[in-house]
């Protein structure tokens, strides 16, 4: 899966947040045996901030446009 976002401007994109919905979170389900802790360590080594919950079932990070990306089991 590849997702590409393009920065754009226009009157339809300038609507105030109380008049429209905004994309805040993208959630992706991963396999139960996927090692989120290893990915968290790899991201940390690349100096990319992420959060791993204590149970190791949710890895959250924020992309450059401030959209949260959640990887969940």
mmCIF file of the N, C-alpha and C atoms, coordinates in Angstrom:
data_MODEL
# 
_entry.id   MODEL 
# 
loop_
_atom_site.group_PDB 
_atom_site.id 
_atom_site.type_symbol 
_atom_site.label_atom_id 
_atom_site.label_alt_id 
_atom_site.label_comp_id 
_atom_site.label_asym_id 
_atom_site.label_entity_id 
_atom_site.label_seq_id 
_atom_site.pdbx_PDB_ins_code 
_atom_site.Cartn_x 
_atom_site.Cartn_y 
_atom_site.Cartn_z 
_atom_site.occupancy 
_atom_site.B_iso_or_equiv 
_atom_site.pdbx_formal_charge 
_atom_site.auth_seq_id 
_atom_site.auth_comp_id 
_atom_site.auth_asym_id 
_atom_site.auth_atom_id 
_atom_site.pdbx_PDB_model_num 
ATOM 1   N N  . UNK A 1 1  ? 0.847   -1.170  0.000  1.00 0.00 ? 1  UNK A N  1 
ATOM 2   C CA . UNK A 1 1  ? 0.000   0.000   0.000  1.00 0.00 ? 1  UNK A CA 1 
ATOM 3   C C  . UNK A 1 1  ? 0.889   1.228   0.000  1.00 0.00 ? 1  UNK A C  1 
ATOM 4   N N  . UNK A 1 2  ? 0.630   2.112   -0.907 1.00 0.00 ? 2  UNK A N  1 
ATOM 5   C CA . UNK A 1 2  ? 1.377   3.359   -0.986 1.00 0.00 ? 2  UNK A CA 1 
ATOM 6   C C  . UNK A 1 2  ? 0.386   4.509   -0.963 1.00 0.00 ? 2  UNK A C  1 
ATOM 7   N N  . UNK A 1 3  ? 0.602   5.446   -0.058 1.00 0.00 ? 3  UNK A N  1 
ATOM 8   C CA . UNK A 1 3  ? -0.271  6.615   0.041  1.00 0.00 ? 3  UNK A CA 1 
ATOM 9   C C  . UNK A 1 3  ? 0.575   7.846   -0.207 1.00 0.00 ? 3  UNK A C  1 
ATOM 10  N N  . UNK A 1 4  ? 0.103   8.702   -1.064 1.00 0.00 ? 4  UNK A N  1 
ATOM 11  C CA . UNK A 1 4  ? 0.835   9.919   -1.406 1.00 0.00 ? 4  UNK A CA 1 
ATOM 12  C C  . UNK A 1 4  ? -0.079  11.119  -1.162 1.00 0.00 ? 4  UNK A C  1 
ATOM 13  N N  . UNK A 1 5  ? 0.390   12.078  -0.382 1.00 0.00 ? 5  UNK A N  1 
ATOM 14  C CA . UNK A 1 5  ? -0.360  13.300  -0.123 1.00 0.00 ? 5  UNK A CA 1 
ATOM 15  C C  . UNK A 1 5  ? 0.329   14.452  -0.836 1.00 0.00 ? 5  UNK A C  1 
ATOM 16  N N  . UNK A 1 6  ? -0.450  15.322  -1.415 1.00 0.00 ? 6  UNK A N  1 
ATOM 17  C CA . UNK A 1 6  ? 0.098   16.490  -2.079 1.00 0.00 ? 6  UNK A CA 1 
ATOM 18  C C  . UNK A 1 6  ? -0.370  17.747  -1.371 1.00 0.00 ? 6  UNK A C  1 
ATOM 19  N N  . UNK A 1 7  ? 0.573   18.638  -1.143 1.00 0.00 ? 7  UNK A N  1 
ATOM 20  C CA . UNK A 1 7  ? 0.234   19.923  -0.553 1.00 0.00 ? 7  UNK A CA 1 
ATOM 21  C C  . UNK A 1 7  ? -0.490  20.751  -1.608 1.00 0.00 ? 7  UNK A C  1 
ATOM 22  N N  . UNK A 1 8  ? -1.585  21.373  -1.203 1.00 0.00 ? 8  UNK A N  1 
ATOM 23  C CA . UNK A 1 8  ? -2.367  22.164  -2.150 1.00 0.00 ? 8  UNK A CA 1 
ATOM 24  C C  . UNK A 1 8  ? -2.965  23.366  -1.440 1.00 0.00 ? 8  UNK A C  1 
ATOM 25  N N  . UNK A 1 9  ? -3.392  24.318  -2.221 1.00 0.00 ? 9  UNK A N  1 
ATOM 26  C CA . UNK A 1 9  ? -4.052  25.512  -1.701 1.00 0.00 ? 9  UNK A CA 1 
ATOM 27  C C  . UNK A 1 9  ? -5.295  25.766  -2.529 1.00 0.00 ? 9  UNK A C  1 
ATOM 28  N N  . UNK A 1 10 ? -6.247  26.425  -1.946 1.00 0.00 ? 10 UNK A N  1 
ATOM 29  C CA . UNK A 1 10 ? -7.472  26.754  -2.659 1.00 0.00 ? 10 UNK A CA 1 
ATOM 30  C C  . UNK A 1 10 ? -8.578  27.061  -1.671 1.00 0.00 ? 10 UNK A C  1 
ATOM 31  N N  . UNK A 1 11 ? -9.646  27.699  -2.134 1.00 0.00 ? 11 UNK A N  1 
ATOM 32  C CA . UNK A 1 11 ? -10.721 28.095  -1.224 1.00 0.00 ? 11 UNK A CA 1 
ATOM 33  C C  . UNK A 1 11 ? -11.367 26.903  -0.520 1.00 0.00 ? 11 UNK A C  1 
ATOM 34  N N  . UNK A 1 12 ? -11.440 25.761  -1.184 1.00 0.00 ? 12 UNK A N  1 
ATOM 35  C CA . UNK A 1 12 ? -12.039 24.587  -0.554 1.00 0.00 ? 12 UNK A CA 1 
ATOM 36  C C  . UNK A 1 12 ? -11.170 24.031  0.569  1.00 0.00 ? 12 UNK A C  1 
ATOM 37  N N  . UNK A 1 13 ? -9.891  24.375  0.572  1.00 0.00 ? 13 UNK A N  1 
ATOM 38  C CA . UNK A 1 13 ? -8.981  23.902  1.610  1.00 0.00 ? 13 UNK A CA 1 
ATOM 39  C C  . UNK A 1 13 ? -8.785  24.916  2.729  1.00 0.00 ? 13 UNK A C  1 
ATOM 40  N N  . UNK A 1 14 ? -9.427  26.056  2.632  1.00 0.00 ? 14 UNK A N  1 
ATOM 41  C CA . UNK A 1 14 ? -9.265  27.115  3.619  1.00 0.00 ? 14 UNK A CA 1 
ATOM 42  C C  . UNK A 1 14 ? -10.453 27.215  4.572  1.00 0.00 ? 14 UNK A C  1 
ATOM 43  N N  . UNK A 1 15 ? -11.333 26.232  4.539  1.00 0.00 ? 15 UNK A N  1 
ATOM 44  C CA . UNK A 1 15 ? -12.514 26.233  5.396  1.00 0.00 ? 15 UNK A CA 1 
ATOM 45  C C  . UNK A 1 15 ? -12.075 26.051  6.840  1.00 0.00 ? 15 UNK A C  1 
ATOM 46  N N  . UNK A 1 16 ? -12.723 26.755  7.765  1.00 0.00 ? 16 UNK A N  1 
ATOM 47  C CA . UNK A 1 16 ? -12.350 26.645  9.174  1.00 0.00 ? 16 UNK A CA 1 
ATOM 48  C C  . UNK A 1 16 ? -12.680 25.254  9.709  1.00 0.00 ? 16 UNK A C  1 
ATOM 49  N N  . UNK A 1 17 ? -11.960 24.857  10.740 1.00 0.00 ? 17 UNK A N  1 
ATOM 50  C CA . UNK A 1 17 ? -12.074 23.493  11.252 1.00 0.00 ? 17 UNK A CA 1 
ATOM 51  C C  . UNK A 1 17 ? -13.433 23.184  11.872 1.00 0.00 ? 17 UNK A C  1 
ATOM 52  N N  . UNK A 1 18 ? -14.218 24.202  12.215 1.00 0.00 ? 18 UNK A N  1 
ATOM 53  C CA . UNK A 1 18 ? -15.555 23.929  12.755 1.00 0.00 ? 18 UNK A CA 1 
ATOM 54  C C  . UNK A 1 18 ? -16.586 23.698  11.649 1.00 0.00 ? 18 UNK A C  1 
ATOM 55  N N  . UNK A 1 19 ? -16.164 23.814  10.388 1.00 0.00 ? 19 UNK A N  1 
ATOM 56  C CA . UNK A 1 19 ? -17.075 23.624  9.263  1.00 0.00 ? 19 UNK A CA 1 
ATOM 57  C C  . UNK A 1 19 ? -16.754 22.381  8.436  1.00 0.00 ? 19 UNK A C  1 
ATOM 58  N N  . UNK A 1 20 ? -15.667 21.721  8.737  1.00 0.00 ? 20 UNK A N  1 
ATOM 59  C CA . UNK A 1 20 ? -15.278 20.559  7.934  1.00 0.00 ? 20 UNK A CA 1 
ATOM 60  C C  . UNK A 1 20 ? -14.514 19.560  8.789  1.00 0.00 ? 20 UNK A C  1 
ATOM 61  N N  . UNK A 1 21 ? -14.378 18.364  8.287  1.00 0.00 ? 21 UNK A N  1 
ATOM 62  C CA . UNK A 1 21 ? -13.580 17.337  8.948  1.00 0.00 ? 21 UNK A CA 1 
ATOM 63  C C  . UNK A 1 21 ? -12.141 17.450  8.465  1.00 0.00 ? 21 UNK A C  1 
ATOM 64  N N  . UNK A 1 22 ? -11.236 17.019  9.308  1.00 0.00 ? 22 UNK A N  1 
ATOM 65  C CA . UNK A 1 22 ? -9.824  17.044  8.959  1.00 0.00 ? 22 UNK A CA 1 
ATOM 66  C C  . UNK A 1 22 ? -9.232  15.672  9.256  1.00 0.00 ? 22 UNK A C  1 
ATOM 67  N N  . UNK A 1 23 ? -8.286  15.267  8.473  1.00 0.00 ? 23 UNK A N  1 
ATOM 68  C CA . UNK A 1 23 ? -7.617  13.994  8.698  1.00 0.00 ? 23 UNK A CA 1 
ATOM 69  C C  . UNK A 1 23 ? -6.632  14.159  9.847  1.00 0.00 ? 23 UNK A C  1 
ATOM 70  N N  . UNK A 1 24 ? -6.832  13.395  10.909 1.00 0.00 ? 24 UNK A N  1 
ATOM 71  C CA . UNK A 1 24 ? -5.960  13.486  12.071 1.00 0.00 ? 24 UNK A CA 1 
ATOM 72  C C  . UNK A 1 24 ? -5.141  12.224  12.293 1.00 0.00 ? 24 UNK A C  1 
ATOM 73  N N  . UNK A 1 25 ? -5.756  11.064  12.033 1.00 0.00 ? 25 UNK A N  1 
ATOM 74  C CA . UNK A 1 25 ? -5.107  9.798   12.350 1.00 0.00 ? 25 UNK A CA 1 
ATOM 75  C C  . UNK A 1 25 ? -5.310  8.800   11.216 1.00 0.00 ? 25 UNK A C  1 
ATOM 76  N N  . UNK A 1 26 ? -4.245  8.111   10.855 1.00 0.00 ? 26 UNK A N  1 
ATOM 77  C CA . UNK A 1 26 ? -4.322  6.950   9.972  1.00 0.00 ? 26 UNK A CA 1 
ATOM 78  C C  . UNK A 1 26 ? -3.964  5.741   10.826 1.00 0.00 ? 26 UNK A C  1 
ATOM 79  N N  . UNK A 1 27 ? -4.831  4.745   10.845 1.00 0.00 ? 27 UNK A N  1 
ATOM 80  C CA . UNK A 1 27 ? -4.573  3.550   11.648 1.00 0.00 ? 27 UNK A CA 1 
ATOM 81  C C  . UNK A 1 27 ? -4.421  2.344   10.731 1.00 0.00 ? 27 UNK A C  1 
ATOM 82  N N  . UNK A 1 28 ? -3.337  1.616   10.942 1.00 0.00 ? 28 UNK A N  1 
ATOM 83  C CA . UNK A 1 28 ? -3.060  0.413   10.171 1.00 0.00 ? 28 UNK A CA 1 
ATOM 84  C C  . UNK A 1 28 ? -2.969  -0.770  11.122 1.00 0.00 ? 28 UNK A C  1 
ATOM 85  N N  . UNK A 1 29 ? -3.680  -1.821  10.818 1.00 0.00 ? 29 UNK A N  1 
ATOM 86  C CA . UNK A 1 29 ? -3.614  -3.056  11.604 1.00 0.00 ? 29 UNK A CA 1 
ATOM 87  C C  . UNK A 1 29 ? -2.432  -3.882  11.099 1.00 0.00 ? 29 UNK A C  1 
ATOM 88  N N  . UNK A 1 30 ? -1.663  -4.413  12.042 1.00 0.00 ? 30 UNK A N  1 
ATOM 89  C CA . UNK A 1 30 ? -0.553  -5.296  11.693 1.00 0.00 ? 30 UNK A CA 1 
ATOM 90  C C  . UNK A 1 30 ? -0.825  -6.669  12.306 1.00 0.00 ? 30 UNK A C  1 
ATOM 91  N N  . UNK A 1 31 ? -0.124  -7.665  11.839 1.00 0.00 ? 31 UNK A N  1 
ATOM 92  C CA . UNK A 1 31 ? -0.291  -9.022  12.364 1.00 0.00 ? 31 UNK A CA 1 
ATOM 93  C C  . UNK A 1 31 ? 0.070   -9.068  13.849 1.00 0.00 ? 31 UNK A C  1 
ATOM 94  N N  . UNK A 1 32 ? -0.577  -9.964  14.576 1.00 0.00 ? 32 UNK A N  1 
ATOM 95  C CA . UNK A 1 32 ? -0.317  -10.109 16.014 1.00 0.00 ? 32 UNK A CA 1 
ATOM 96  C C  . UNK A 1 32 ? 1.148   -10.413 16.308 1.00 0.00 ? 32 UNK A C  1 
ATOM 97  N N  . UNK A 1 33 ? 1.834   -11.088 15.396 1.00 0.00 ? 33 UNK A N  1 
ATOM 98  C CA . UNK A 1 33 ? 3.232   -11.444 15.635 1.00 0.00 ? 33 UNK A CA 1 
ATOM 99  C C  . UNK A 1 33 ? 4.220   -10.405 15.092 1.00 0.00 ? 33 UNK A C  1 
ATOM 100 N N  . UNK A 1 34 ? 3.707   -9.284  14.575 1.00 0.00 ? 34 UNK A N  1 
ATOM 101 C CA . UNK A 1 34 ? 4.603   -8.231  14.071 1.00 0.00 ? 34 UNK A CA 1 
ATOM 102 C C  . UNK A 1 34 ? 5.329   -7.588  15.250 1.00 0.00 ? 34 UNK A C  1 
ATOM 103 N N  . UNK A 1 35 ? 6.629   -7.387  15.126 1.00 0.00 ? 35 UNK A N  1 
ATOM 104 C CA . UNK A 1 35 ? 7.454   -6.871  16.215 1.00 0.00 ? 35 UNK A CA 1 
ATOM 105 C C  . UNK A 1 35 ? 7.484   -5.338  16.201 1.00 0.00 ? 35 UNK A C  1 
ATOM 106 N N  . UNK A 1 36 ? 6.500   -4.742  16.861 1.00 0.00 ? 36 UNK A N  1 
ATOM 107 C CA . UNK A 1 36 ? 6.440   -3.279  16.922 1.00 0.00 ? 36 UNK A CA 1 
ATOM 108 C C  . UNK A 1 36 ? 7.604   -2.708  17.729 1.00 0.00 ? 36 UNK A C  1 
ATOM 109 N N  . UNK A 1 37 ? 8.086   -3.451  18.715 1.00 0.00 ? 37 UNK A N  1 
ATOM 110 C CA . UNK A 1 37 ? 9.224   -2.974  19.518 1.00 0.00 ? 37 UNK A CA 1 
ATOM 111 C C  . UNK A 1 37 ? 10.470  -2.824  18.648 1.00 0.00 ? 37 UNK A C  1 
ATOM 112 N N  . UNK A 1 38 ? 10.693  -3.761  17.746 1.00 0.00 ? 38 UNK A N  1 
ATOM 113 C CA . UNK A 1 38 ? 11.851  -3.677  16.844 1.00 0.00 ? 38 UNK A CA 1 
ATOM 114 C C  . UNK A 1 38 ? 11.718  -2.480  15.909 1.00 0.00 ? 38 UNK A C  1 
ATOM 115 N N  . UNK A 1 39 ? 10.516  -2.251  15.407 1.00 0.00 ? 39 UNK A N  1 
ATOM 116 C CA . UNK A 1 39 ? 10.300  -1.086  14.546 1.00 0.00 ? 39 UNK A CA 1 
ATOM 117 C C  . UNK A 1 39 ? 10.511  0.199   15.327 1.00 0.00 ? 39 UNK A C  1 
ATOM 118 N N  . UNK A 1 40 ? 10.027  0.239   16.568 1.00 0.00 ? 40 UNK A N  1 
ATOM 119 C CA . UNK A 1 40 ? 10.216  1.408   17.430 1.00 0.00 ? 40 UNK A CA 1 
ATOM 120 C C  . UNK A 1 40 ? 11.710  1.693   17.622 1.00 0.00 ? 40 UNK A C  1 
ATOM 121 N N  . UNK A 1 41 ? 12.493  0.657   17.867 1.00 0.00 ? 41 UNK A N  1 
ATOM 122 C CA . UNK A 1 41 ? 13.943  0.820   18.022 1.00 0.00 ? 41 UNK A CA 1 
ATOM 123 C C  . UNK A 1 41 ? 14.578  1.329   16.737 1.00 0.00 ? 41 UNK A C  1 
ATOM 124 N N  . UNK A 1 42 ? 14.164  0.765   15.604 1.00 0.00 ? 42 UNK A N  1 
ATOM 125 C CA . UNK A 1 42 ? 14.719  1.197   14.313 1.00 0.00 ? 42 UNK A CA 1 
ATOM 126 C C  . UNK A 1 42 ? 14.400  2.672   14.059 1.00 0.00 ? 42 UNK A C  1 
ATOM 127 N N  . UNK A 1 43 ? 13.165  3.075   14.324 1.00 0.00 ? 43 UNK A N  1 
ATOM 128 C CA . UNK A 1 43 ? 12.786  4.478   14.142 1.00 0.00 ? 43 UNK A CA 1 
ATOM 129 C C  . UNK A 1 43 ? 13.603  5.381   15.058 1.00 0.00 ? 43 UNK A C  1 
ATOM 130 N N  . UNK A 1 44 ? 13.823  4.930   16.294 1.00 0.00 ? 44 UNK A N  1 
ATOM 131 C CA . UNK A 1 44 ? 14.613  5.707   17.248 1.00 0.00 ? 44 UNK A CA 1 
ATOM 132 C C  . UNK A 1 44 ? 16.045  5.884   16.749 1.00 0.00 ? 44 UNK A C  1 
ATOM 133 N N  . UNK A 1 45 ? 16.629  4.837   16.192 1.00 0.00 ? 45 UNK A N  1 
ATOM 134 C CA . UNK A 1 45 ? 17.993  4.923   15.651 1.00 0.00 ? 45 UNK A CA 1 
ATOM 135 C C  . UNK A 1 45 ? 18.077  5.894   14.480 1.00 0.00 ? 45 UNK A C  1 
ATOM 136 N N  . UNK A 1 46 ? 16.985  6.006   13.735 1.00 0.00 ? 46 UNK A N  1 
ATOM 137 C CA . UNK A 1 46 ? 16.924  6.943   12.604 1.00 0.00 ? 46 UNK A CA 1 
ATOM 138 C C  . UNK A 1 46 ? 16.508  8.342   13.057 1.00 0.00 ? 46 UNK A C  1 
ATOM 139 N N  . UNK A 1 47 ? 16.405  8.535   14.378 1.00 0.00 ? 47 UNK A N  1 
ATOM 140 C CA . UNK A 1 47 ? 16.009  9.811   14.986 1.00 0.00 ? 47 UNK A CA 1 
ATOM 141 C C  . UNK A 1 47 ? 14.613  10.245  14.541 1.00 0.00 ? 47 UNK A C  1 
ATOM 142 N N  . UNK A 1 48 ? 13.722  9.257   14.459 1.00 0.00 ? 48 UNK A N  1 
ATOM 143 C CA . UNK A 1 48 ? 12.329  9.514   14.117 1.00 0.00 ? 48 UNK A CA 1 
ATOM 144 C C  . UNK A 1 48 ? 11.513  9.196   15.356 1.00 0.00 ? 48 UNK A C  1 
ATOM 145 N N  . UNK A 1 49 ? 10.891  10.203  15.923 1.00 0.00 ? 49 UNK A N  1 
ATOM 146 C CA . UNK A 1 49 ? 10.179  10.044  17.181 1.00 0.00 ? 49 UNK A CA 1 
ATOM 147 C C  . UNK A 1 49 ? 8.936   9.171   17.026 1.00 0.00 ? 49 UNK A C  1 
ATOM 148 N N  . UNK A 1 50 ? 8.786   8.226   17.952 1.00 0.00 ? 50 UNK A N  1 
ATOM 149 C CA . UNK A 1 50 ? 7.592   7.388   17.969 1.00 0.00 ? 50 UNK A CA 1 
ATOM 150 C C  . UNK A 1 50 ? 7.293   6.991   19.412 1.00 0.00 ? 50 UNK A C  1 
ATOM 151 N N  . UNK A 1 51 ? 6.078   6.510   19.624 1.00 0.00 ? 51 UNK A N  1 
ATOM 152 C CA . UNK A 1 51 ? 5.649   6.070   20.952 1.00 0.00 ? 51 UNK A CA 1 
ATOM 153 C C  . UNK A 1 51 ? 5.177   4.628   20.855 1.00 0.00 ? 51 UNK A C  1 
ATOM 154 N N  . UNK A 1 52 ? 5.675   3.789   21.741 1.00 0.00 ? 52 UNK A N  1 
ATOM 155 C CA . UNK A 1 52 ? 5.234   2.402   21.833 1.00 0.00 ? 52 UNK A CA 1 
ATOM 156 C C  . UNK A 1 52 ? 4.560   2.224   23.182 1.00 0.00 ? 52 UNK A C  1 
ATOM 157 N N  . UNK A 1 53 ? 3.296   1.768   23.176 1.00 0.00 ? 53 UNK A N  1 
ATOM 158 C CA . UNK A 1 53 ? 2.592   1.591   24.447 1.00 0.00 ? 53 UNK A CA 1 
ATOM 159 C C  . UNK A 1 53 ? 3.228   0.446   25.244 1.00 0.00 ? 53 UNK A C  1 
ATOM 160 N N  . UNK A 1 54 ? 3.019   0.429   26.568 1.00 0.00 ? 54 UNK A N  1 
ATOM 161 C CA . UNK A 1 54 ? 3.655   -0.584  27.420 1.00 0.00 ? 54 UNK A CA 1 
ATOM 162 C C  . UNK A 1 54 ? 3.345   -2.030  27.022 1.00 0.00 ? 54 UNK A C  1 
ATOM 163 N N  . UNK A 1 55 ? 2.190   -2.282  26.442 1.00 0.00 ? 55 UNK A N  1 
ATOM 164 C CA . UNK A 1 55 ? 1.832   -3.641  26.025 1.00 0.00 ? 55 UNK A CA 1 
ATOM 165 C C  . UNK A 1 55 ? 2.484   -4.033  24.699 1.00 0.00 ? 55 UNK A C  1 
ATOM 166 N N  . UNK A 1 56 ? 3.047   -3.058  23.986 1.00 0.00 ? 56 UNK A N  1 
ATOM 167 C CA . UNK A 1 56 ? 3.658   -3.336  22.690 1.00 0.00 ? 56 UNK A CA 1 
ATOM 168 C C  . UNK A 1 56 ? 2.646   -3.600  21.596 1.00 0.00 ? 56 UNK A C  1 
ATOM 169 N N  . UNK A 1 57 ? 1.430   -3.076  21.771 1.00 0.00 ? 57 UNK A N  1 
ATOM 170 C CA . UNK A 1 57 ? 0.383   -3.333  20.777 1.00 0.00 ? 57 UNK A CA 1 
ATOM 171 C C  . UNK A 1 57 ? 0.000   -2.096  19.969 1.00 0.00 ? 57 UNK A C  1 
ATOM 172 N N  . UNK A 1 58 ? 0.596   -0.953  20.286 1.00 0.00 ? 58 UNK A N  1 
ATOM 173 C CA . UNK A 1 58 ? 0.329   0.289   19.553 1.00 0.00 ? 58 UNK A CA 1 
ATOM 174 C C  . UNK A 1 58 ? 1.630   1.057   19.382 1.00 0.00 ? 58 UNK A C  1 
ATOM 175 N N  . UNK A 1 59 ? 1.955   1.361   18.151 1.00 0.00 ? 59 UNK A N  1 
ATOM 176 C CA . UNK A 1 59 ? 3.092   2.223   17.838 1.00 0.00 ? 59 UNK A CA 1 
ATOM 177 C C  . UNK A 1 59 ? 2.523   3.452   17.153 1.00 0.00 ? 59 UNK A C  1 
ATOM 178 N N  . UNK A 1 60 ? 2.789   4.620   17.708 1.00 0.00 ? 60 UNK A N  1 
ATOM 179 C CA . UNK A 1 60 ? 2.254   5.862   17.156 1.00 0.00 ? 60 UNK A CA 1 
ATOM 180 C C  . UNK A 1 60 ? 3.401   6.778   16.761 1.00 0.00 ? 60 UNK A C  1 
ATOM 181 N N  . UNK A 1 61 ? 3.232   7.429   15.622 1.00 0.00 ? 61 UNK A N  1 
ATOM 182 C CA . UNK A 1 61 ? 4.198   8.424   15.174 1.00 0.00 ? 61 UNK A CA 1 
ATOM 183 C C  . UNK A 1 61 ? 3.449   9.511   14.425 1.00 0.00 ? 61 UNK A C  1 
ATOM 184 N N  . UNK A 1 62 ? 4.102   10.613  14.184 1.00 0.00 ? 62 UNK A N  1 
ATOM 185 C CA . UNK A 1 62 ? 3.483   11.744  13.506 1.00 0.00 ? 62 UNK A CA 1 
ATOM 186 C C  . UNK A 1 62 ? 4.274   12.053  12.249 1.00 0.00 ? 62 UNK A C  1 
ATOM 187 N N  . UNK A 1 63 ? 3.557   12.187  11.129 1.00 0.00 ? 63 UNK A N  1 
ATOM 188 C CA . UNK A 1 63 ? 4.255   12.487  9.878  1.00 0.00 ? 63 UNK A CA 1 
ATOM 189 C C  . UNK A 1 63 ? 4.524   13.984  9.769  1.00 0.00 ? 63 UNK A C  1 
ATOM 190 N N  . UNK A 1 64 ? 5.139   14.396  8.672  1.00 0.00 ? 64 UNK A N  1 
ATOM 191 C CA . UNK A 1 64 ? 5.556   15.792  8.507  1.00 0.00 ? 64 UNK A CA 1 
ATOM 192 C C  . UNK A 1 64 ? 4.390   16.772  8.418  1.00 0.00 ? 64 UNK A C  1 
ATOM 193 N N  . UNK A 1 65 ? 3.191   16.279  8.111  1.00 0.00 ? 65 UNK A N  1 
ATOM 194 C CA . UNK A 1 65 ? 2.029   17.171  8.038  1.00 0.00 ? 65 UNK A CA 1 
ATOM 195 C C  . UNK A 1 65 ? 1.173   17.068  9.296  1.00 0.00 ? 65 UNK A C  1 
ATOM 196 N N  . UNK A 1 66 ? 1.756   16.543  10.370 1.00 0.00 ? 66 UNK A N  1 
ATOM 197 C CA . UNK A 1 66 ? 1.109   16.399  11.675 1.00 0.00 ? 66 UNK A CA 1 
ATOM 198 C C  . UNK A 1 66 ? -0.072  15.443  11.682 1.00 0.00 ? 66 UNK A C  1 
ATOM 199 N N  . UNK A 1 67 ? -0.054  14.454  10.805 1.00 0.00 ? 67 UNK A N  1 
ATOM 200 C CA . UNK A 1 67 ? -1.044  13.383  10.844 1.00 0.00 ? 67 UNK A CA 1 
ATOM 201 C C  . UNK A 1 67 ? -0.446  12.251  11.667 1.00 0.00 ? 67 UNK A C  1 
ATOM 202 N N  . UNK A 1 68 ? -1.200  11.793  12.667 1.00 0.00 ? 68 UNK A N  1 
ATOM 203 C CA . UNK A 1 68 ? -0.731  10.676  13.470 1.00 0.00 ? 68 UNK A CA 1 
ATOM 204 C C  . UNK A 1 68 ? -0.920  9.383   12.686 1.00 0.00 ? 68 UNK A C  1 
ATOM 205 N N  . UNK A 1 69 ? 0.083   8.533   12.748 1.00 0.00 ? 69 UNK A N  1 
ATOM 206 C CA . UNK A 1 69 ? 0.018   7.216   12.122 1.00 0.00 ? 69 UNK A CA 1 
ATOM 207 C C  . UNK A 1 69 ? 0.109   6.194   13.245 1.00 0.00 ? 69 UNK A C  1 
ATOM 208 N N  . UNK A 1 70 ? -0.910  5.352   13.348 1.00 0.00 ? 70 UNK A N  1 
ATOM 209 C CA . UNK A 1 70 ? -0.945  4.315   14.373 1.00 0.00 ? 70 UNK A CA 1 
ATOM 210 C C  . UNK A 1 70 ? -0.795  2.957   13.712 1.00 0.00 ? 70 UNK A C  1 
ATOM 211 N N  . UNK A 1 71 ? 0.095   2.152   14.242 1.00 0.00 ? 71 UNK A N  1 
ATOM 212 C CA . UNK A 1 71 ? 0.202   0.750   13.866 1.00 0.00 ? 71 UNK A CA 1 
ATOM 213 C C  . UNK A 1 71 ? -0.293  -0.036  15.070 1.00 0.00 ? 71 UNK A C  1 
ATOM 214 N N  . UNK A 1 72 ? -1.362  -0.797  14.888 1.00 0.00 ? 72 UNK A N  1 
ATOM 215 C CA . UNK A 1 72 ? -1.974  -1.504  16.009 1.00 0.00 ? 72 UNK A CA 1 
ATOM 216 C C  . UNK A 1 72 ? -2.105  -2.988  15.714 1.00 0.00 ? 72 UNK A C  1 
ATOM 217 N N  . UNK A 1 73 ? -2.063  -3.768  16.794 1.00 0.00 ? 73 UNK A N  1 
ATOM 218 C CA . UNK A 1 73 ? -2.274  -5.221  16.678 1.00 0.00 ? 73 UNK A CA 1 
ATOM 219 C C  . UNK A 1 73 ? -3.727  -5.518  16.941 1.00 0.00 ? 73 UNK A C  1 
# 
